[in-house]
Amino acid sequence: METKYPKFVVGAFIFNNKGELFLRTSPGQNNNYTCINGKVEWGKTIEETLKGNVKDKTNLSVVSYELIGLTDGLNITSADNAEAINMIFADYKVFVGDAENFTTDPTREYKWLLPSEWLKLDSNIFGPYIREIIEKFI
């Protein structure tokens, strides 16, 4: 029997200098809004993964970051994989510098909103655990 281990994923809740939070839709989560995230690869640090994901997916540079907390993602499914998997999320509040060079995948919808504005939206638009984390910012 194969032993399965949870995937360790770093989530970046990106804030600009106006206090707005960036979220984008994810095809793997039924086009619901999620943060930038990525699995920590063997040989990479959490910091390298966090900064690399933000740069690769938004063209923004991380100025500073702080740990929000760890979340057990039990039985997560995605559009890419029908098999439920377990994940451990290390979620970070990430602050970026000047957003002048901001770019993102044009096939995904995205928004920059204050956390209080995100929470006014229907809870069905968020991927798993996202709304609960935004509530921590209020």
For each residue, the residues with C-beta under 8 A, 3 or more apart:
1:
2:
3:
4: 85 86
5:
6: 72 73 85 86 87 88
7: 39 85 86 87 88
8: 39 40 87 88 90
9: 37 38 39 40 73 87 88 89 90
10: 37 38 39 40 46 49 50 53 89 90 91 92
11: 35 36 37 89 90 91 92 133
12: 35 36 37 50 53 54 62 65 92 94
13: 21 35 68 91 92 93 94 133 134 137
14: 21 22 35 36 54 58 60 94 95 96
15: 19 20 21 22 93 94 95 96
16: 19 20 22 96 99 112
17: 95 97 98 99
18: 112
19: 15 16 114
20: 15 16 112 113 114
21: 13 14 15 112 113 114 115 118 134 137
22: 14 15 16 35 36 58 110 111 112
23: 33 34 35 110 111 113 118 130
24: 33 34 36 104 105 108 109 110 111
25: 29 31 32 33 34 108 109 110
26: 29 31 32 33 34 108 127
27: 31 79 108
28: 78 79 80
29: 25 26 32 34 78 79 127 128
30: 79
31: 25 26 27 109
32: 25 26 29 124 125 126 127 130
33: 23 24 25 26 111 125 126 127 130
34: 23 24 25 26 29 37 126 127 130
35: 11 12 13 14 22 23 91 130 133
36: 11 12 14 22 24 53 54 57 58
37: 9 10 11 12 34 53 89
38: 9 10 49 52 53
39: 7 8 9 10 49
40: 8 9 10 44 45 46 49
41: 44 49
42:
43:
44: 40 41 48 49 52
45: 40 48 49
46: 10 40 49 50 90
47: 50 51
48: 44 45 51 52
49: 10 38 39 40 41 44 45 46 52 53
50: 10 12 46 47 53 54 62 65 92 94
51: 47 48 54 55 61 62
52: 38 44 48 49 55 56
53: 10 12 36 37 38 49 50 56 57
54: 12 14 36 50 51 57 58 60 61 62 94 96
55: 51 52 58 59 60 61 62
56: 52 53
57: 36 53 54 104 105
58: 14 22 36 54 55 96 102 103 104
59: 55 101 102 103 104
60: 14 54 55 96 97 99 101 102
61: 51 54 55 96 97
62: 12 50 51 54 55 65 94 95 96
63: 95 96 97
64: 94 95
65: 12 50 62 92 93 94 95
66: 92 93
67: 90 91 92
68: 13 91 92 93 133 136
69: 91 136
70: 88 89 90 91
71: 88 89 91 129 133
72: 6 86 87 88 89
73: 6 9 76 86 87 88 89 128 129
74: 86
75: 84 85 86
76: 73 84 85 86 87 128
77: 81 82 83 84 85
78: 28 29 81
79: 27 28 29 30
80: 28
81: 77 78 85
82: 77
83: 77
84: 75 76 77
85: 4 6 7 75 76 77 81
86: 4 6 7 72 73 74 75 76
87: 6 7 8 9 72 73 76
88: 6 7 8 9 70 71 72 73
89: 9 10 11 37 70 71 72 73 129
90: 8 9 10 11 46 67 70
91: 10 11 13 35 67 68 69 70 71 133
92: 10 11 12 13 50 65 66 67 68
93: 13 15 65 66 68 137
94: 12 13 14 15 50 54 62 64 65
95: 14 15 17 62 63 64 65
96: 14 15 16 54 58 60 61 62 63 99
97: 17 60 61 63
98: 17 101
99: 16 17 60 96 102
100:
101: 59 60 98
102: 58 59 60 99
103: 58 59
104: 24 57 58 59 108 110
105: 24 57 108
106:
107:
108: 24 25 26 27 104 105
109: 24 25 31
110: 22 23 24 25 104
111: 22 23 24 33 118
112: 16 18 20 21 22
113: 20 21 23 117 118
114: 19 20 21 117 118
115: 21 118 119 134 137 138
116: 119 120 138
117: 113 114 120 121
118: 21 23 111 113 114 115 121 131 134
119: 115 116 131 134 135 138
120: 116 117
121: 117 118 125
122: 125
123: 126 131
124: 32
125: 32 33 121 122
126: 32 33 34 123 130 131 134
127: 26 29 32 33 34 130
128: 29 73 76
129: 71 73 89 132 133
130: 23 32 33 34 35 126 127 133 134
131: 118 119 123 126 134 135
132: 129 135 136
133: 11 13 35 68 71 91 129 130 136 137
134: 13 21 115 118 119 126 130 131 137 138
135: 119 131 132 138
136: 68 69 132 133
137: 13 21 93 115 133 134
138: 115 116 119 134 135
